[in-house]
Amino acid sequence: MKKKTGISIFAMAVFGSCLVATYYYNRKKIQFRIDKVNIALDDYVSKKENSYNPQSGFVEFFDKNHLREAYNRYEEYLDLGLKKDDAFKSVIEDKRNK
């Protein structure tokens, strides 16, 4: 009788350790996939931020003759330390445009 109990306890211990090992393996595998997704998203966002072209936004508000002047003012605002969106709004709302 003791022999059967000893074998079943051993079998349960082996089964439990297999479950624990599988759990940690899958957890590590999932974390690896999450890290890959995060890296891919970071690359996508950095490419998206670097492709920002304010001149295309100025085309809607300025005619061809004043486009270069508006972009120069935009660059001046950026040099003064304004954020991209704030500099764009400042150029659009500037009284020199009217």
SEDO-97519 format. One record per atom (N, C-alpha, C): residue number from 1; residue in one letter; chain; atom name; z, x, y. Coordinates in nm, 4 decimals. Layout:
! residues N
[NUM, 'a', 'A', 'CA', [Z, X, Y]]
...
! end
This chain:
! residues 98
[1, 'm', 'A', 'N', [0.0000, 0.0815, -0.1190]]
[1, 'm', 'A', 'CA', [0.0000, 0.0000, 0.0000]]
[1, 'm', 'A', 'C', [0.0000, 0.0862, 0.1258]]
[2, 'k', 'A', 'N', [0.0793, 0.1920, 0.1276]]
[2, 'k', 'A', 'CA', [0.0843, 0.2773, 0.2451]]
[2, 'k', 'A', 'C', [-0.0495, 0.3470, 0.2688]]
[3, 'k', 'A', 'N', [-0.1184, 0.3753, 0.1626]]
[3, 'k', 'A', 'CA', [-0.2441, 0.4451, 0.1765]]
[3, 'k', 'A', 'C', [-0.3453, 0.3587, 0.2519]]
[4, 'k', 'A', 'N', [-0.3513, 0.2309, 0.2239]]
[4, 'k', 'A', 'CA', [-0.4437, 0.1423, 0.2940]]
[4, 'k', 'A', 'C', [-0.4063, 0.1305, 0.4412]]
[5, 't', 'A', 'N', [-0.2801, 0.1229, 0.4735]]
[5, 't', 'A', 'CA', [-0.2354, 0.1147, 0.6119]]
[5, 't', 'A', 'C', [-0.2691, 0.2431, 0.6857]]
[6, 'g', 'A', 'N', [-0.2496, 0.3559, 0.6184]]
[6, 'g', 'A', 'CA', [-0.2827, 0.4843, 0.6805]]
[6, 'g', 'A', 'C', [-0.4312, 0.4969, 0.7088]]
[7, 'i', 'A', 'N', [-0.5142, 0.4503, 0.6206]]
[7, 'i', 'A', 'CA', [-0.6591, 0.4569, 0.6397]]
[7, 'i', 'A', 'C', [-0.7013, 0.3621, 0.7519]]
[8, 's', 'A', 'N', [-0.6434, 0.2455, 0.7567]]
[8, 's', 'A', 'CA', [-0.6823, 0.1505, 0.8605]]
[8, 's', 'A', 'C', [-0.6362, 0.1981, 0.9981]]
[9, 'i', 'A', 'N', [-0.5207, 0.2607, 1.0064]]
[9, 'i', 'A', 'CA', [-0.4743, 0.3148, 1.1349]]
[9, 'i', 'A', 'C', [-0.5675, 0.4273, 1.1787]]
[10, 'f', 'A', 'N', [-0.6079, 0.5129, 1.0849]]
[10, 'f', 'A', 'CA', [-0.6999, 0.6210, 1.1159]]
[10, 'f', 'A', 'C', [-0.8350, 0.5645, 1.1612]]
[11, 'a', 'A', 'N', [-0.8815, 0.4622, 1.0915]]
[11, 'a', 'A', 'CA', [-1.0101, 0.4004, 1.1268]]
[11, 'a', 'A', 'C', [-1.0034, 0.3364, 1.2656]]
[12, 'm', 'A', 'N', [-0.8905, 0.2735, 1.2974]]
[12, 'm', 'A', 'CA', [-0.8736, 0.2140, 1.4301]]
[12, 'm', 'A', 'C', [-0.8687, 0.3211, 1.5373]]
[13, 'a', 'A', 'N', [-0.8054, 0.4349, 1.5070]]
[13, 'a', 'A', 'CA', [-0.7979, 0.5435, 1.6046]]
[13, 'a', 'A', 'C', [-0.9368, 0.6021, 1.6304]]
[14, 'v', 'A', 'N', [-1.0146, 0.6194, 1.5234]]
[14, 'v', 'A', 'CA', [-1.1509, 0.6710, 1.5386]]
[14, 'v', 'A', 'C', [-1.2361, 0.5709, 1.6163]]
[15, 'f', 'A', 'N', [-1.2264, 0.4447, 1.5815]]
[15, 'f', 'A', 'CA', [-1.3022, 0.3403, 1.6509]]
[15, 'f', 'A', 'C', [-1.2642, 0.3344, 1.7989]]
[16, 'g', 'A', 'N', [-1.1355, 0.3414, 1.8267]]
[16, 'g', 'A', 'CA', [-1.0889, 0.3392, 1.9659]]
[16, 'g', 'A', 'C', [-1.1384, 0.4594, 2.0447]]
[17, 's', 'A', 'N', [-1.1333, 0.5771, 1.9830]]
[17, 's', 'A', 'CA', [-1.1803, 0.6964, 2.0535]]
[17, 's', 'A', 'C', [-1.3313, 0.6896, 2.0773]]
[18, 'c', 'A', 'N', [-1.4050, 0.6281, 1.9831]]
[18, 'c', 'A', 'CA', [-1.5492, 0.6090, 2.0030]]
[18, 'c', 'A', 'C', [-1.5749, 0.5140, 2.1195]]
[19, 'l', 'A', 'N', [-1.4956, 0.4089, 2.1293]]
[19, 'l', 'A', 'CA', [-1.5096, 0.3161, 2.2413]]
[19, 'l', 'A', 'C', [-1.4816, 0.3844, 2.3750]]
[20, 'v', 'A', 'N', [-1.3750, 0.4641, 2.3778]]
[20, 'v', 'A', 'CA', [-1.3396, 0.5351, 2.5010]]
[20, 'v', 'A', 'C', [-1.4495, 0.6343, 2.5391]]
[21, 'a', 'A', 'N', [-1.5007, 0.7086, 2.4411]]
[21, 'a', 'A', 'CA', [-1.6076, 0.8051, 2.4680]]
[21, 'a', 'A', 'C', [-1.7331, 0.7343, 2.5179]]
[22, 't', 'A', 'N', [-1.7682, 0.6218, 2.4586]]
[22, 't', 'A', 'CA', [-1.8848, 0.5450, 2.5022]]
[22, 't', 'A', 'C', [-1.8660, 0.4929, 2.6433]]
[23, 'y', 'A', 'N', [-1.7459, 0.4446, 2.6729]]
[23, 'y', 'A', 'CA', [-1.7161, 0.3940, 2.8059]]
[23, 'y', 'A', 'C', [-1.7353, 0.5035, 2.9118]]
[24, 'y', 'A', 'N', [-1.6773, 0.6212, 2.8900]]
[24, 'y', 'A', 'CA', [-1.6886, 0.7292, 2.9881]]
[24, 'y', 'A', 'C', [-1.8311, 0.7828, 2.9982]]
[25, 'y', 'A', 'N', [-1.9023, 0.7859, 2.8861]]
[25, 'y', 'A', 'CA', [-2.0420, 0.8302, 2.8894]]
[25, 'y', 'A', 'C', [-2.1263, 0.7343, 2.9739]]
[26, 'n', 'A', 'N', [-2.1110, 0.6037, 2.9502]]
[26, 'n', 'A', 'CA', [-2.1872, 0.5050, 3.0276]]
[26, 'n', 'A', 'C', [-2.1463, 0.5049, 3.1739]]
[27, 'r', 'A', 'N', [-2.0200, 0.5246, 3.1998]]
[27, 'r', 'A', 'CA', [-1.9723, 0.5302, 3.3388]]
[27, 'r', 'A', 'C', [-2.0355, 0.6485, 3.4115]]
[28, 'k', 'A', 'N', [-2.0406, 0.7624, 3.3438]]
[28, 'k', 'A', 'CA', [-2.1009, 0.8811, 3.4036]]
[28, 'k', 'A', 'C', [-2.2502, 0.8593, 3.4242]]
[29, 'k', 'A', 'N', [-2.3148, 0.7946, 3.3285]]
[29, 'k', 'A', 'CA', [-2.4572, 0.7674, 3.3365]]
[29, 'k', 'A', 'C', [-2.4882, 0.6724, 3.4521]]
[30, 'i', 'A', 'N', [-2.4071, 0.5703, 3.4690]]
[30, 'i', 'A', 'CA', [-2.4248, 0.4754, 3.5785]]
[30, 'i', 'A', 'C', [-2.4004, 0.5445, 3.7126]]
[31, 'q', 'A', 'N', [-2.2982, 0.6283, 3.7202]]
[31, 'q', 'A', 'CA', [-2.2707, 0.7001, 3.8446]]
[31, 'q', 'A', 'C', [-2.3861, 0.7919, 3.8798]]
[32, 'f', 'A', 'N', [-2.4476, 0.8540, 3.7783]]
[32, 'f', 'A', 'CA', [-2.5625, 0.9402, 3.8016]]
[32, 'f', 'A', 'C', [-2.6780, 0.8590, 3.8599]]
[33, 'r', 'A', 'N', [-2.7005, 0.7392, 3.8070]]
[33, 'r', 'A', 'CA', [-2.8068, 0.6531, 3.8589]]
[33, 'r', 'A', 'C', [-2.7769, 0.6082, 4.0008]]
[34, 'i', 'A', 'N', [-2.6522, 0.5750, 4.0282]]
[34, 'i', 'A', 'CA', [-2.6136, 0.5351, 4.1637]]
[34, 'i', 'A', 'C', [-2.6372, 0.6503, 4.2608]]
[35, 'd', 'A', 'N', [-2.6021, 0.7721, 4.2195]]
[35, 'd', 'A', 'CA', [-2.6255, 0.8883, 4.3050]]
[35, 'd', 'A', 'C', [-2.7743, 0.9085, 4.3320]]
[36, 'k', 'A', 'N', [-2.8577, 0.8881, 4.2298]]
[36, 'k', 'A', 'CA', [-3.0017, 0.9022, 4.2482]]
[36, 'k', 'A', 'C', [-3.0546, 0.7974, 4.3466]]
[37, 'v', 'A', 'N', [-3.0043, 0.6757, 4.3364]]
[37, 'v', 'A', 'CA', [-3.0465, 0.5699, 4.4275]]
[37, 'v', 'A', 'C', [-3.0019, 0.6034, 4.5696]]
[38, 'n', 'A', 'N', [-2.8798, 0.6521, 4.5858]]
[38, 'n', 'A', 'CA', [-2.8308, 0.6880, 4.7182]]
[38, 'n', 'A', 'C', [-2.9131, 0.7997, 4.7792]]
[39, 'i', 'A', 'N', [-2.9496, 0.8983, 4.6996]]
[39, 'i', 'A', 'CA', [-3.0326, 1.0081, 4.7499]]
[39, 'i', 'A', 'C', [-3.1694, 0.9555, 4.7914]]
[40, 'a', 'A', 'N', [-3.2260, 0.8675, 4.7100]]
[40, 'a', 'A', 'CA', [-3.3570, 0.8105, 4.7433]]
[40, 'a', 'A', 'C', [-3.3494, 0.7280, 4.8718]]
[41, 'l', 'A', 'N', [-3.2427, 0.6506, 4.8879]]
[41, 'l', 'A', 'CA', [-3.2274, 0.5718, 5.0101]]
[41, 'l', 'A', 'C', [-3.2080, 0.6609, 5.1314]]
[42, 'd', 'A', 'N', [-3.1308, 0.7675, 5.1181]]
[42, 'd', 'A', 'CA', [-3.1119, 0.8604, 5.2289]]
[42, 'd', 'A', 'C', [-3.2434, 0.9245, 5.2700]]
[43, 'd', 'A', 'N', [-3.3252, 0.9612, 5.1723]]
[43, 'd', 'A', 'CA', [-3.4567, 1.0182, 5.2028]]
[43, 'd', 'A', 'C', [-3.5445, 0.9160, 5.2745]]
[44, 'y', 'A', 'N', [-3.5415, 0.7925, 5.2274]]
[44, 'y', 'A', 'CA', [-3.6216, 0.6879, 5.2896]]
[44, 'y', 'A', 'C', [-3.5783, 0.6639, 5.4334]]
[45, 'v', 'A', 'N', [-3.4479, 0.6570, 5.4557]]
[45, 'v', 'A', 'CA', [-3.3965, 0.6323, 5.5899]]
[45, 'v', 'A', 'C', [-3.4294, 0.7488, 5.6824]]
[46, 's', 'A', 'N', [-3.4142, 0.8726, 5.6342]]
[46, 's', 'A', 'CA', [-3.4439, 0.9868, 5.7201]]
[46, 's', 'A', 'C', [-3.5922, 0.9917, 5.7559]]
[47, 'k', 'A', 'N', [-3.6799, 0.9565, 5.6619]]
[47, 'k', 'A', 'CA', [-3.8232, 0.9518, 5.6933]]
[47, 'k', 'A', 'C', [-3.8523, 0.8404, 5.7924]]
[48, 'k', 'A', 'N', [-3.7839, 0.7282, 5.7764]]
[48, 'k', 'A', 'CA', [-3.8048, 0.6142, 5.8650]]
[48, 'k', 'A', 'C', [-3.7591, 0.6483, 6.0064]]
[49, 'e', 'A', 'N', [-3.6460, 0.7167, 6.0201]]
[49, 'e', 'A', 'CA', [-3.5955, 0.7533, 6.1516]]
[49, 'e', 'A', 'C', [-3.6854, 0.8566, 6.2184]]
[50, 'n', 'A', 'N', [-3.7402, 0.9479, 6.1411]]
[50, 'n', 'A', 'CA', [-3.8256, 1.0509, 6.1981]]
[50, 'n', 'A', 'C', [-3.9621, 0.9976, 6.2376]]
[51, 's', 'A', 'N', [-4.0009, 0.8836, 6.1851]]
[51, 's', 'A', 'CA', [-4.1315, 0.8282, 6.2170]]
[51, 's', 'A', 'C', [-4.1257, 0.7330, 6.3363]]
[52, 'y', 'A', 'N', [-4.0159, 0.7312, 6.4079]]
[52, 'y', 'A', 'CA', [-4.0003, 0.6429, 6.5232]]
[52, 'y', 'A', 'C', [-4.0947, 0.6874, 6.6333]]
[53, 'n', 'A', 'N', [-4.1778, 0.5981, 6.6811]]
[53, 'n', 'A', 'CA', [-4.2747, 0.6300, 6.7844]]
[53, 'n', 'A', 'C', [-4.2601, 0.5300, 6.8978]]
[54, 'p', 'A', 'N', [-4.1939, 0.5681, 7.0068]]
[54, 'p', 'A', 'CA', [-4.1736, 0.4728, 7.1157]]
[54, 'p', 'A', 'C', [-4.3019, 0.4386, 7.1908]]
[55, 'q', 'A', 'N', [-4.4017, 0.5250, 7.1841]]
[55, 'q', 'A', 'CA', [-4.5257, 0.4957, 7.2561]]
[55, 'q', 'A', 'C', [-4.5899, 0.3669, 7.2069]]
[56, 's', 'A', 'N', [-4.5767, 0.3395, 7.0794]]
[56, 's', 'A', 'CA', [-4.6345, 0.2156, 7.0279]]
[56, 's', 'A', 'C', [-4.5624, 0.0938, 7.0861]]
[57, 'g', 'A', 'N', [-4.4338, 0.1073, 7.1188]]
[57, 'g', 'A', 'CA', [-4.3609, -0.0022, 7.1810]]
[57, 'g', 'A', 'C', [-4.3972, -0.0207, 7.3270]]
[58, 'f', 'A', 'N', [-4.4336, 0.0885, 7.3942]]
[58, 'f', 'A', 'CA', [-4.4693, 0.0803, 7.5347]]
[58, 'f', 'A', 'C', [-4.6051, 0.0142, 7.5561]]
[59, 'v', 'A', 'N', [-4.6889, 0.0150, 7.4554]]
[59, 'v', 'A', 'CA', [-4.8225, -0.0427, 7.4682]]
[59, 'v', 'A', 'C', [-4.8138, -0.1905, 7.5028]]
[60, 'e', 'A', 'N', [-4.7116, -0.2568, 7.4528]]
[60, 'e', 'A', 'CA', [-4.6958, -0.4004, 7.4794]]
[60, 'e', 'A', 'C', [-4.6610, -0.4287, 7.6248]]
[61, 'f', 'A', 'N', [-4.5936, -0.3355, 7.6920]]
[61, 'f', 'A', 'CA', [-4.5399, -0.3627, 7.8246]]
[61, 'f', 'A', 'C', [-4.6185, -0.2972, 7.9378]]
[62, 'f', 'A', 'N', [-4.6959, -0.1949, 7.9080]]
[62, 'f', 'A', 'CA', [-4.7643, -0.1202, 8.0127]]
[62, 'f', 'A', 'C', [-4.9134, -0.1149, 7.9870]]
[63, 'd', 'A', 'N', [-4.9886, -0.1105, 8.0956]]
[63, 'd', 'A', 'CA', [-5.1321, -0.0935, 8.0786]]
[63, 'd', 'A', 'C', [-5.1638, 0.0540, 8.0544]]
[64, 'k', 'A', 'N', [-5.2876, 0.0813, 8.0289]]
[64, 'k', 'A', 'CA', [-5.3284, 0.2157, 7.9870]]
[64, 'k', 'A', 'C', [-5.2992, 0.3212, 8.0936]]
[65, 'n', 'A', 'N', [-5.3073, 0.2835, 8.2197]]
[65, 'n', 'A', 'CA', [-5.2884, 0.3796, 8.3287]]
[65, 'n', 'A', 'C', [-5.1416, 0.4217, 8.3450]]
[66, 'h', 'A', 'N', [-5.0492, 0.3332, 8.3169]]
[66, 'h', 'A', 'CA', [-4.9073, 0.3618, 8.3401]]
[66, 'h', 'A', 'C', [-4.8320, 0.3995, 8.2130]]
[67, 'l', 'A', 'N', [-4.9009, 0.4063, 8.1023]]
[67, 'l', 'A', 'CA', [-4.8365, 0.4342, 7.9741]]
[67, 'l', 'A', 'C', [-4.7754, 0.5740, 7.9697]]
[68, 'r', 'A', 'N', [-4.8475, 0.6751, 8.0148]]
[68, 'r', 'A', 'CA', [-4.7985, 0.8130, 8.0134]]
[68, 'r', 'A', 'C', [-4.6768, 0.8268, 8.1054]]
[69, 'e', 'A', 'N', [-4.6801, 0.7639, 8.2211]]
[69, 'e', 'A', 'CA', [-4.5678, 0.7690, 8.3145]]
[69, 'e', 'A', 'C', [-4.4428, 0.7057, 8.2526]]
[70, 'a', 'A', 'N', [-4.4605, 0.5927, 8.1851]]
[70, 'a', 'A', 'CA', [-4.3469, 0.5253, 8.1210]]
[70, 'a', 'A', 'C', [-4.2883, 0.6123, 8.0104]]
[71, 'y', 'A', 'N', [-4.3730, 0.6761, 7.9328]]
[71, 'y', 'A', 'CA', [-4.3231, 0.7627, 7.8263]]
[71, 'y', 'A', 'C', [-4.2498, 0.8836, 7.8833]]
[72, 'n', 'A', 'N', [-4.2974, 0.9379, 7.9937]]
[72, 'n', 'A', 'CA', [-4.2281, 1.0511, 8.0582]]
[72, 'n', 'A', 'C', [-4.0898, 1.0085, 8.1067]]
[73, 'r', 'A', 'N', [-4.0814, 0.8884, 8.1650]]
[73, 'r', 'A', 'CA', [-3.9491, 0.8392, 8.2079]]
[73, 'r', 'A', 'C', [-3.8571, 0.8191, 8.0878]]
[74, 'y', 'A', 'N', [-3.9142, 0.7713, 7.9769]]
[74, 'y', 'A', 'CA', [-3.8365, 0.7544, 7.8533]]
[74, 'y', 'A', 'C', [-3.7794, 0.8883, 7.8078]]
[75, 'e', 'A', 'N', [-3.8602, 0.9920, 7.8082]]
[75, 'e', 'A', 'CA', [-3.8128, 1.1253, 7.7681]]
[75, 'e', 'A', 'C', [-3.7057, 1.1771, 7.8622]]
[76, 'e', 'A', 'N', [-3.7181, 1.1471, 7.9928]]
[76, 'e', 'A', 'CA', [-3.6154, 1.1880, 8.0889]]
[76, 'e', 'A', 'C', [-3.4821, 1.1197, 8.0584]]
[77, 'y', 'A', 'N', [-3.4883, 0.9905, 8.0259]]
[77, 'y', 'A', 'CA', [-3.3655, 0.9189, 7.9917]]
[77, 'y', 'A', 'C', [-3.3012, 0.9763, 7.8652]]
[78, 'l', 'A', 'N', [-3.3831, 1.0144, 7.7690]]
[78, 'l', 'A', 'CA', [-3.3288, 1.0766, 7.6477]]
[78, 'l', 'A', 'C', [-3.2641, 1.2106, 7.6797]]
[79, 'd', 'A', 'N', [-3.3248, 1.2870, 7.7708]]
[79, 'd', 'A', 'CA', [-3.2668, 1.4153, 7.8109]]
[79, 'd', 'A', 'C', [-3.1341, 1.3968, 7.8824]]
[80, 'l', 'A', 'N', [-3.1183, 1.2841, 7.9493]]
[80, 'l', 'A', 'CA', [-2.9917, 1.2557, 8.0176]]
[80, 'l', 'A', 'C', [-2.8814, 1.2156, 7.9198]]
[81, 'g', 'A', 'N', [-2.9174, 1.1873, 7.7972]]
[81, 'g', 'A', 'CA', [-2.8180, 1.1570, 7.6954]]
[81, 'g', 'A', 'C', [-2.8118, 1.0128, 7.6510]]
[82, 'l', 'A', 'N', [-2.9068, 0.9311, 7.6939]]
[82, 'l', 'A', 'CA', [-2.9082, 0.7919, 7.6492]]
[82, 'l', 'A', 'C', [-2.9581, 0.7826, 7.5054]]
[83, 'k', 'A', 'N', [-2.9159, 0.6772, 7.4382]]
[83, 'k', 'A', 'CA', [-2.9660, 0.6512, 7.3038]]
[83, 'k', 'A', 'C', [-3.1104, 0.6019, 7.3146]]
[84, 'k', 'A', 'N', [-3.1823, 0.6052, 7.2019]]
[84, 'k', 'A', 'CA', [-3.3235, 0.5665, 7.2018]]
[84, 'k', 'A', 'C', [-3.3430, 0.4232, 7.2510]]
[85, 'd', 'A', 'N', [-3.2624, 0.3317, 7.1994]]
[85, 'd', 'A', 'CA', [-3.2779, 0.1917, 7.2377]]
[85, 'd', 'A', 'C', [-3.2455, 0.1698, 7.3847]]
[86, 'd', 'A', 'N', [-3.1385, 0.2350, 7.4323]]
[86, 'd', 'A', 'CA', [-3.1001, 0.2205, 7.5727]]
[86, 'd', 'A', 'C', [-3.2051, 0.2794, 7.6657]]
[87, 'a', 'A', 'N', [-3.2617, 0.3935, 7.6277]]
[87, 'a', 'A', 'CA', [-3.3660, 0.4549, 7.7098]]
[87, 'a', 'A', 'C', [-3.4895, 0.3652, 7.7136]]
[88, 'f', 'A', 'N', [-3.5252, 0.3065, 7.6019]]
[88, 'f', 'A', 'CA', [-3.6407, 0.2166, 7.5974]]
[88, 'f', 'A', 'C', [-3.6184, 0.0961, 7.6876]]
[89, 'k', 'A', 'N', [-3.4986, 0.0357, 7.6793]]
[89, 'k', 'A', 'CA', [-3.4681, -0.0795, 7.7636]]
[89, 'k', 'A', 'C', [-3.4676, -0.0416, 7.9109]]
[90, 's', 'A', 'N', [-3.4189, 0.0769, 7.9419]]
[90, 's', 'A', 'CA', [-3.4158, 0.1215, 8.0809]]
[90, 's', 'A', 'C', [-3.5564, 0.1360, 8.1373]]
[91, 'v', 'A', 'N', [-3.6458, 0.1893, 8.0587]]
[91, 'v', 'A', 'CA', [-3.7837, 0.2050, 8.1063]]
[91, 'v', 'A', 'C', [-3.8498, 0.0689, 8.1229]]
[92, 'i', 'A', 'N', [-3.8269, -0.0210, 8.0305]]
[92, 'i', 'A', 'CA', [-3.8887, -0.1533, 8.0368]]
[92, 'i', 'A', 'C', [-3.8361, -0.2326, 8.1559]]
[93, 'e', 'A', 'N', [-3.7064, -0.2238, 8.1832]]
[93, 'e', 'A', 'CA', [-3.6438, -0.3027, 8.2886]]
[93, 'e', 'A', 'C', [-3.6447, -0.2327, 8.4240]]
[94, 'd', 'A', 'N', [-3.7062, -0.1174, 8.4328]]
[94, 'd', 'A', 'CA', [-3.7092, -0.0412, 8.5584]]
[94, 'd', 'A', 'C', [-3.7885, -0.1174, 8.6641]]
[95, 'k', 'A', 'N', [-3.7413, -0.1146, 8.7903]]
[95, 'k', 'A', 'CA', [-3.8056, -0.1877, 8.8967]]
[95, 'k', 'A', 'C', [-3.9384, -0.1252, 8.9389]]
[96, 'r', 'A', 'N', [-3.9620, -0.0017, 8.9029]]
[96, 'r', 'A', 'CA', [-4.0892, 0.0639, 8.9361]]
[96, 'r', 'A', 'C', [-4.2061, 0.0005, 8.8593]]
[97, 'n', 'A', 'N', [-4.1764, -0.0742, 8.7578]]
[97, 'n', 'A', 'CA', [-4.2816, -0.1348, 8.6766]]
[97, 'n', 'A', 'C', [-4.3465, -0.2530, 8.7456]]
[98, 'k', 'A', 'N', [-4.2777, -0.3121, 8.8423]]
[98, 'k', 'A', 'CA', [-4.3257, -0.4360, 8.9035]]
[98, 'k', 'A', 'C', [-4.3992, -0.4137, 9.0321]]
! end
